[in-house]
Amino acid sequence: MNLTGIQRLIVRLMFCVLFPHLLVGADTSDIENTVRQLEKERKQLDETIWAKEKLAQQYERYFIKLWDSIRISDNKLLALAKFKFGKLNLDENFSEEKLKYGIAKYYFSGGSKIFKQMDWISWLEELKFRYRLVQTEWHHIKFEITEKGR
């Protein structure tokens, strides 16, 4: 029976849990070799099959940091104003759904507006007189990179 590296490791770990008294003085080189092989397989998968996912996760970290800074900030629009970027492309057209307790949910649907950093800050300044940002949710449907790698 041919087991993959992860299957071999699982079998060995189960053995260790079920029969720890047999490990006294055991040779660990086989386990170390299995772990090294698993690390090698993982690296290869990360560089091939999971390469786009790993790249998406790198970009995602920036937005998670932004989301966290908004969440903990007393001045949420100021936290958004500190968001640094080269060019930001937002949908201008949106519909509003009124929910309970004065909450509104917005759906954006095209009509792109491009912001540079100073335009973004000015736009947020205008918003603070009309809206109070209490909580945000950030989700994306898919991650794509251009031919230029952006």
Helices and strands as residue ranges (DSSP letters): H 5-18, G 20-23, H 29-47, H 51-72, H 76-81, E 88-91, E 94-98, G 100-102, E 104-108, E 112-115, H 117-127
